[in-house]
Amino acid sequence: MLSSENFSTSESQNVQSNVNLEEVSVGRKVKHDKFGVGTIVSAVKNGDDMKVTIAFDNMGIKQLMFSMAPLKLI
């Protein structure tokens, strides 16, 4: 379930619009501006977007829409 803590209005645009969603996969490391470094543990295609579940090193598990979150693939 997606919770309101996962989204904020300041996170409404992702700079990753040029990222090929084929690169978003389980096991891939990402960096989020607020939550830090994490590992994708689930990735489900949702239309032109991807719903990802990420286990962040210091912030626990979060579910985010890839296009809405400030994520960088690392």
C-alpha positions, 0 to 999 in steps of 0.5 A, spaced: 500 500 500 502 506 498 502 511 504 502 519 504 509 519 507 512 516 500 510 522 496 510 530 497 508 535 493 516 537 492 517 530 489 512 531 484 517 531 478 523 526 477 529 528 473 529 521 471 524 522 465 530 520 460 531 513 464 529 507 460 525 503 465 528 497 462 534 499 467 529 499 473 530 492 476 530 488 482 537 489 485 539 495 482 541 501 487 538 507 487 539 514 491 533 518 493 534 526 495 531 525 502 531 517 504 538 516 501 541 510 498 537 503 497 536 497 493 530 496 489 526 489 492 520 490 487 519 493 480 512 493 477 510 496 470 504 501 471 503 503 464 508 508 462 511 508 469 514 503 474 512 502 481 518 500 485 519 498 492 525 500 495 529 498 502 533 504 504 539 503 508 537 508 513 529 509 512 526 502 511 522 500 506 518 505 501 513 504 495 514 509 490 512 511 483 519 512 479 516 518 475 514 521 481 520 520 486 527 524 486 531 517 484 537 516 481 540 510 479 547 508 481 
